[in-house]
Amino acid sequence: QVQLVESGGGLVQAGDSLRLACVVSDGTFSTFSDYAMGWFRQAPGKEREFVSIISFTGGTTYYADSVEGRFTIARDDAKNTVSLQMNSLLPEDTAVYYCAAGWMNSISDYGMQYWGKGTLVTVSS
C-alpha cells in the first residue's frame, strides 16, 4: 500500500517562501520512480485544483498558470520524495496542499491513484 505524507506547511506572510515535501512509502524502493508525482490544493470553499506535476523520469513538469514562475516541483528518487518550492507567496495561495502519485501521459491526460492527507498553507496579507 502506497502512503504519502506531506510536510512543510505553515503560516507565512505574502512574499515569503515555503518548501513542501512529500515522502512516499511503498515498501519497495524501486516503485517510487515508476510514478508521476503531483501537487494539488484546495482552498476553503473551493474545489481541489491542480498545482504542478512531474513525470516519473523527472524530465517533464507542468504548472498551473497561477503558480508558473513562482513554484518549482522536484523529485528525489533516492529519498522517495517530491518537493514543491513556493516563492513569492500570495494570500490566494492559501489552501490545503495535497501530494499525489499516479501516471501522466501529458498535462491533459493524467491520473492520480494515491493521495496524502494534506498540509495547510496560510498566507497572510
N, C-alpha and C positions, 0 to 999 in steps of 0.2 A: 504494500500500500504506500503510495507516494504521499508524503506530508510536506507542506510548505509553511514556513514560519517567517513572518516579516518582522522587521525591527527598524528603529531609527526615526519613527515619527515623534512629533512633539509640537510645542507652541513656539512659533518664531514671529518676527516682525517682517513686514513687507520689505523686500530687498535682500533678505537673508538667504542662506543656503541650508539645505538638509541633504543627507545621503541616506536613502533607504536601502536595506539589504534583505534578501530572502534566501534562506538556507533550505535546500531541498534534501529530504531524507527519503531514500527509496530502497535502502538495504542493498543496493547494487551500484557500486561506484560508477560503472560504465553507462548506466542508464540515463543519468542526467544529461549527458552530451547528445542523447537522441531527441531531446525535447526543444522545441521553440519555447521561449520564456517571455511572458508579457507582464506589464503593469496596467492596472485599471484603477479607476477611482469612482467613488460615489459620494457626492455632496449631499448635505441634508435636503430632503425633499425632492431629490432628483434621481434619474435613472443612472445606473452604473455606466461609465463610459470608458472607452479605450484611451490609454495614455501613450504606451510605447510597446514595441515588441522587437525581439531579437531572434534571428534564426538559430537553428541548432548548431550551425557552424560558427556563429558569431559574425559572419560576414555581411549580413543584411540586417538593417534596422529601420524601423518606421516610427514616426511620432505623430501624435495629434497636432493639428495646426496650432492649437492653443499653447503648446509647450515646446514646439520646434525652436531650436536655438537656445533654449533655457535648460532643458533636461537632457541627460545623457544616460542611456542604458548600456550596461556592460555585463559580461558573464565571465566567471572563473570556473572552468570545468574541474580544475583540480580541487576546488573547495566546494563544489556543488552549490555555488551561489550566483545570484543575479542581483545587480545593484541598480539604483536609479539616483543619479546625482541631480539634484534640483537646485538651480541657481535663480537669482532674481525672482524670488517667490512673490506671488500676488495674493491678495485676500481671496480671489476666486479660485485659487489652488486648494483652498480648504476642503478637505474630503477625507474619507477613509480610503487608503490605498491598498489594493489587493495585488498580490503576486499570483501568477498562474502559469501552468505548464501545459503544453499541448503540441499542436502541429501548425505549420504555416507553409502554404504554397505561394501566397502573395498577400499584400495588405488587404485584399478583398476576399481572401479565401484562407481562413484560419479557424482553428477551433481549440478552445482551452478545455482540458479534461480534468485538471486538478487545480484547486484554489486554496489559498491561505485564508486565514481569518481576518486579515487586515490590520493596518496600523494607522492611527489617526494623525493627520497633519492639520494643524490650525495655524493660519497666517493672519496676524492682526495688522490692521492698517495704521 
